[in-house]
Amino acid sequence: MIAQVISTCEAIAVLHRKHSRLFRFSALAALCACASLLHAAAGCNPRDFGAKGDGATKDTAAIQKAIDACAAQGGGTVHLTAGTYLSAPIVLKSNIDLHLDQGATLFGSPDHADYPAITEFRLPSAQSLVSAANAENISITGEGTIDGNGESWWQMARTVHDAGVMGNHPRPRLVVFDHCKHIRLEGVTFQNSPSWQIVPYYSDDIVMRNIKVLAPQHSPNTDAIDPFSSSNVRIEHVLADVGDDDIAIKSGAINSLGGDEPSRDIVITDCTFLHGHGLSIGSEIAGGAHNIVAERIHFEGTDNGIRVKANRDRGNDVSNLVFRDITMKDVKNPLVISEYYPKILPPAGSVAPAPVTRLTPRFHDIVLVDVTATGGANAGAIIGLPESPVENVVLKNVNLSGKTGLSIGYATVVGKNVKIEAAEGEPILKLAGANLILK
């Protein structure tokens, strides 16, 4: 039975590789159905391998044995029934569904020594609680919770400078897919990671649907979802309430030596973002990012809304971005397109152009349609570098309000039916290099 199901899935995967991007998502749905058949074909309960689920006994070995046993027979479901499973890092394999029942929690070990030092994303790191590498047809499903138990790691991070810079003072992530394909996350709550929570890295064909990603408002670097040099990603019906970026699309480290692949073909729909730093592209974007659509997103109480960010030490081509049907309430910075990260605006006075390099950010072809923001500290900023202006930004039916107005510098912006309200000063602040056309 298992061999027959795998054969069918492999046939669908062949079709998937041959056809267009429009077929990719339907093929992925079929692959997910294959995963469901695999679930029926085989199941592995960690309790059968000695797991206690009592919140005190470390169940790492039992859970990993269940994963390995299912993988050895071609795949199946590793089924966590109700209980709290204290665990050090576990590794998923191809054709495995990690299914967490309602009331089941995979809970990260509080012992920092349980997280081995590894190289991850080409930099020093600590092994994530859940990971998979060079695997396919993986899912994490159910109504349970994966909790990284990150408080002690956050306390450490708050005591050191630049703890959030990649490679500095490594902390585990929660879930990492490294060079994987055909991934589905559905129904589960992911929370309290020591750092970034869900990271597809150089991975392809990913669906994240009807999940929650949570962490306290001031927990450091607890990004909810960070697609990193990944492609064909669909994120839908996600609630994110975290301490850092709700979504951050990345593709290369600061001062990257090269060889970075872009993140591309990403669709984000019907999501709600509460606390956090908003929907970001960047700042580590040395491989570029292309063909990203975000629509029907509601932000409430986040630090930022739409944010495209880089600097001279971490940029590349970022293009073909569409933001549609976006609402924001009490978002401090509703719109930030800036090549001066971590700053938004350039320093006072004239800014001299620098030589264009491989890492110079190049932002262009960005469209915002039906975007409304109220209660902000400012209306926003669209700011390029003198050697690399932001090009072809289109605003249509955009209504932004804030204490101060919309700053534009070294950027070409075309607007139709644009309304900017500022409680103080001019609604639109034109800095050096601004080219604004309002119709």
Order of alpha helices (4+ residues) and beta strands (2+ residues): alpha-alpha-beta-beta-alpha-beta-beta-beta-beta-beta-beta-beta-beta-beta-beta-alpha-beta-beta-beta-beta-beta-beta-beta-beta-beta-beta-beta-beta-beta-beta-beta-beta-beta-beta-beta-beta
